[in-house]
Amino acid sequence: MGTLHNNWIVDKTGAYIFFSENSTGGPLKPLRKLPPLKGLKKLRPLKSLRELTPLKPLAKMSWSNMDSDTFFNQ
């Protein structure tokens, strides 16, 4: 059994259970109907990435394992 309060029906524990269009106060009412969604605008094509120049290797404080013949013949 419940009571009527501001056009809400409240259960015996005091929790809101039913509402009408004229209900005031109380918890947030659930949406009865969602408005239509807007369509997406047309997307422009993405610009292509330009080619990056290769980075120079970082200098190390060690000797290479490559011999001079291999270095000059590559």
Summary of the structure (lengths in Angstrom):
residues: 74
radius of gyration: 36.7
end to end distance: 92.5
largest distance: 98.3
contacts: 69
relative contact order: 0.11
helix: 7%
strand: 14%
